Amino acid sequence: MKTELSLLDRTLTLHRFPFRNNELLQAWDAGDEYLITHVEELALTSSKRILILNDSFGALSCWFSDRHEVFMMSDSYIAHKATLENLKRNSCTDVTLLNTMDEIPSNIDLVLMQIPRNNRHLVWILSKLRQSVDEKCPIISVNKAKEIHSSTLQLFEKYLGATKTSLAWKKHRLVFSTADCTPVQNVSDEVEWSVENENMTLVNLPNVYSGESLDQGARLLLDHLPSDDLRDFIDLGCGNGVLSVKLARLNPNASITCVDESFMAVESATRNLKQNLQTQREITYVANNCLDEFESDSASFIVCNPPFHQQKAITDHIAWQMFCDSKQVLKKGGKLLVIGNRHLGYDIKLARLFSHAQVKTVASDKKFVILQATKS
Ligand SMILES: C[S@@+](CC[C@H](N)C(=O)[O-])C[C@H]1O[C@@H](n2cnc3c(N)ncnc32)[C@H](O)[C@@H]1O
């Protein structure tokens, strides 16, 4: 797998985070190369204030920090960590890391954006740019040409302003916009809905997973959460915190740690547990990569509805890391409860880690299976 980005007589060494020896996925894409080449052709004078949105693993931040003041804004903890490590790896100048709930810094001269997968997140970012960036500031976005639909461009026009696109290069297209639409659209950061049969109302920030309605896997899992005398629970990949709310209600003495790599997920979970629990509880909220740095043998119960994406790539390596970390962090006799689509084969993965005898099927339907693995 290629780790050297060589462009215009300059080379950067770039890795994904977390670093894996057998990594098959590259830490940048042709969209990053297109943006870099285009901006270098503009021959900007140095020390511009550049806002980079959704830099996946820090390729753009590393490149532009060389001559400019860079602000990298992303909802992903992993993108932040990857950017920091790649900056260090290439002896680059520091950049300012922000998440997409933060204020956009003042006096930005240029905005570069990898267009996010989630349209609600895109609309949120566009409306923030419209409110904070000067009309004269160029805003250049990029994505695979096949992902830039006329409906995507309509969102740019409605929430940001005048927009046109480039020709395609290596299957990517640039989108050029100006922050000048009128009227300025007000976009709420929260979408709120109730969970059927649970007396639970959830607020969802723009980039939270399944933010418009309850995930079907989570729906099934809600009916199979334990009511035990256990104390230390972890909700791994907590999203909006739906599972934690139910766990907290079923286990009044439990402490719960909600973990997610999305800052908006962690914030949504924080708001939802406060809003849906009547009493003061011992709950911790952590933006993290899986269970990195968690103490071994410290948790009694981990619940996990694993993701199958890292940034724009479909992959099952995060689920695998979540299972490995869980085994490490569980106490002896502790349990990991996992839900997944039948075809994902989590039963085989869990049996490899915990042994066949320690994995049982708790429930299933046509689409999903819930498995429980016990640490012996
Ligand atoms: C399928 S969703 C489950 C959300 C919620 N628990 C539910 O059941 O609706 C998976 C969650 O894992 C989070 N995630 C993805 N990669 C992660 C990582 N490396 N470490 C921690 N969380 C991660 C995603 O942001 C997402 O919220």
The ligand as an ORCA input file, in Angstrom:
! r2SCAN-3c Opt
* xyz 0 1
  C     -23.536      1.413     14.121
  S     -23.199      2.884     15.017
  C     -23.984      2.524     16.583
  C     -24.514      3.741     17.303
  C     -25.413      3.441     18.506
  N     -24.715      2.675     19.508
  C     -26.671      2.695     18.058
  O     -26.753      1.507     18.368
  O     -27.523      3.309     17.395
  C     -21.465      2.743     15.355
  C     -20.844      3.909     16.096
  O     -19.433      3.640     16.246
  C     -18.734      4.870     16.131
  N     -17.327      4.579     15.749
  C     -16.802      4.370     14.524
  N     -15.493      4.130     14.604
  C     -15.169      4.192     15.916
  C     -13.946      4.035     16.629
  N     -12.810      3.758     15.999
  N     -13.951      4.178     17.983
  C     -15.129      4.482     18.639
  N     -16.312      4.640     17.992
  C     -16.331      4.485     16.663
  C     -19.514      5.626     15.055
  O     -19.268      7.019     15.140
  C     -20.955      5.252     15.387
  O     -21.553      6.182     16.275
*
